[in-house]
Amino acid sequence: MVSQVVLVDDLTGAPIAAGRGGTVSFSVGDDAYEIDLSAANIGHLHRALAPFVDAARPLSEAPARSRVTSIAASAGRKSPEMLAAIRHWARRHGYEVPRSGRVPADVQAAYDAAH
């Protein structure tokens, strides 16, 4: 028997279609969180946090975290919002990525490994 997992956007309560979102991990202070979001809400979260991330210092040693594989990582095509989030993450982590077009596979793999 095959099981199917359907993610539900924790903000809206709407089901997340395969490849259109995933689980996001983040921490504030000593508290760590995970939230399931649609690709659009992942984009909203990244844009909302961007001013803080841009002003922040990277940790010299990132705390160990479990690997979370998002639906978007396992399903072929990524939404425009997810690609924008990947590009934003990549630039913050020193990768050179084009403003449009294909995101290099090594950058996508690094993003997936980090999330």
N, C-alpha and C positions, 0 to 999 in steps of 0.2 A: 504494500500500500504506500502511496506517495503522499507526503504531507506538503502543504503549501502554507507559507507564512505570508501574511498580508500586513504590512506596516500601516499604521494610522498616524496621521500628522497630529502631534501632541498639542498643537495650538488650535487647529481648526476642527479636529475630530474626523476629517475626511480621509478615506483610504488613499494610500500613495501607490500610484501605478508603478509597475516594475520599470526601473531605470529612471524614475522621476523624483528621486529623493533618497533619503537614507538616515542612518543614525549619526548624530554629531556628538562628540565628546568635548567637554570644556571644563575648566575649573576656575573658581574665584576664591581667592584666599586658600584655605585648607580644604575646601569642599569641592568635590569633583561631581560632574553631572553628565548625563546622556539624555538626548532628546531625539525623537524621530520627527523629521521634518520633510516636507515636500521640497523639491529643488528650488521653487520660488522662495520659500521661507528660509532655506539655507542661504540663498543669496541675500535676503533681508538681514539675517543674522550677521553674515560676514560684512555687509556694508555698515551695519550699526556698530560693529566692533572695530571697524577699520581705523578710526581716529585713535583709539586706545592702543591698538596693536602697533600702529605706526610710531607712536610715541614711546612704546615699551622697549625694554631691554630684553634680549633673549636670555633664557637661563643657560648657564654654562653646562649644566647637566640636566636634561629634561627628566622629569620623574617617569618611572616605568609605567606604561599603561598597556592595557590589553588591546589587542588588535581588533578593531571593529570593521567588518566588511559591510559596506553599504550595498543596497540593491543596485545602485547606479554602477558600482564597481564590477558587479557580476553580470550586468546586462549590457550588451553592446553599446548602443548610441547614448550619449549623455545630452541632457537638456542644455540650452544656452545658459541658464542660470547656474547649472553645475559647472560648466566650462568656465564661466566667469569666476566662480569660487576657486576653481583649480588654478586659474591664472593668477588670481590675487594671492593665494597661498604660495605659489611658486615664486613670484616676485619677492615676497617677504622672506623667502628662504634662499635667495641668491640665484635662482634659475632665470635664464633669459627665455622668455616665451613671446611669440608673436601676439599682437593685439587682436588678430582675428585669424581664422583658419584653424588648421589642425594643431592640437596640443601634442608635443612629442611624447612618444610612448614612455620614455624613461621618466618624464615629469609626471605623467599620469600614474605610473607605478609608484613613484616616491610619494605622491599625494595619497594614494590608496593605502600604502604601508603606514603612513602617519595617521591615518584615520581608521 
